[in-house]
Amino acid sequence: MLKNRLQRRLKIDNAQLLASTLCSGDTNAIKREVQVLIDSMLERYEHQLVDDIVHEAMLEVHGCKPPSQMLNLLWAIYRGNDQKSFELMIKFQLKFYHNALKREQVPDMELQRMFGKNLYKFKNSPFYGSLSGNVKQQIDLATHKLSSNLQYLLFQPYFCLMNSKYSEYMYTAMGQRNLDASSRHVWLWHAKLSIDNTGHIQAIPQDLNRTDTSDLLVQLMGITYKVIYYMRAGDKMIAAWEQQSTEPMNHLWNVELIDADRVVFYQGDYIMCSTDEKHDGERRTVRAYERGTYTFGSNECQWLLGKCNRR
């Protein structure tokens, strides 16, 4: 009985101290203090008590900071090249995200985008294999709760992009270097609601060392022909780069989540869209347009990301 009371007191005191630290002002100071507190907990307390502190602390921090900012602060728990602190940091993030989801009236797409990036980093860490089975299971469950477009974008071997306005799929043209000396054409195919393997695309996340932003930056690859989708400098056409020894300019795309299915790809002020402009009766042009002409809300610039057959 006495031991139980002591354990409860330790749980509450440590959780309150950790929560008040996370909710305080200066970011750099918070990260330093959090590391000191975590080091002390790992050294002094048993595994189960530490888990209980995690649970309690993540209930306490609700509402004190924007969720994306709190996820960034929780990275401070991880001390580089230390498996124990890596697993504990994941537990904190999973618990915080689970609590945030339970309180949401409307899905927070910024939070989903940031946490999806974090899950991708967890699964691709050299420490992933040494995580406990329970933590791996929780990561998988959290992954399945992400929006459908994020699951396809980050965790599936490929996906397809169907234009929201025309219900036509993007694909890489079959002939080698049929646009210029380095590139193939990228079109929308006239047949609606499905595409073959010429439309299979893979996203490779970039800039993963930054934890202070929810921005999602990716390279888009047409996997059948091993090409990189990029924006040509002059005419802003979207093209498929074939030279595997080099990378083209303008090949990294920011991803904006519109809802659980639709996304927008953009680079600076230019948005990837497909409009009434056609190459011929079967192929529609894909081009980047400066914002103002079209916006994130334009159906021409929104892409249903996921299934390759929606019939």
C-alpha positions, 0 to 999 in steps of 0.5 A: 500500500505504501509503495503504491502511494509513493509510486502514485506521488512520484508519477504525479509530481514528475508528470506535473514538472515535465508538463510545466516545463514543456508548457513554458516559454523559451524553446531552447531552454525547454529542450535543455530542461526536458533532457535533464528531467528525462535523464533523471527519470531513466536513471532512477525509475523502473520502466512501468513508472516511466510509462505512467509518467508519460501517460500523465504528462501528455494529459497535462500539456493539452492546450498549452501550445499548438500541437505541431509545436509540442511534437517538435519539443518532444523530439528533445527527449531523444538523445542522438544514438541512444536507443532508450531515449529514442523509444521513450520519445516515441511513446511521448509522441504517440500518447500526445497524438492519440490524445489530440485525435480524441479531442479533435472536432475536425481533423487537423491536417497540419498535425497529421502531416507533421506526425505522418512525417515523424512516423516515417522517420521512426520506421526508417530509423536504425533503432526501429528494429530494437523497439519493443513489440508493443511500441512497433504495434502502436506505431502501426496503429497510429499509421493506420489512423492517418488520412488515406492520402498520407498513408499512400504517400509515406508508407505504400510502395506506390500510388496514383494521382487522379485530377479532381476536376477531370477524373483523369490520371497522371502518367509518364509517356512511354517513349524515351526522351520524347519531350527533350534530350533529358525528359519524357512528357507527363500527361493526363490520360483521357480514360477516366477513373483508372490507369495502368502502371505508367501512372505508378508514382512513389514519393521520397520524403526530403529535409527530414532532419528538420523537426520544427516544421510541419511542411512535407517536402517530397521527390516524386518518381515515376517508378515504372520508368525510374523518372523524376517529376519536375517543373521545367524552367521555361514553360513550367510543364511538368516533365519526367527526368530520365538521367539517373546520374543527375537530378533536375532543377525544380524537382522537390514538391511541397505537399498540402493536404486538402482533406483525407484524399486530396492533395496539392503539390507546389513549389513556391508560388507555382502549383501543379495543375491540369486544365482545359489545355490539351495536347490532343484528344487523348492527352491533357497537359500538366503544368505549374501555374503561378498562384492567382491564376489558380489556387489550392482551392481550384479543382484543376490543382487538386489530386486524389492521391491513392488508388489507381482504379476508382471505378 
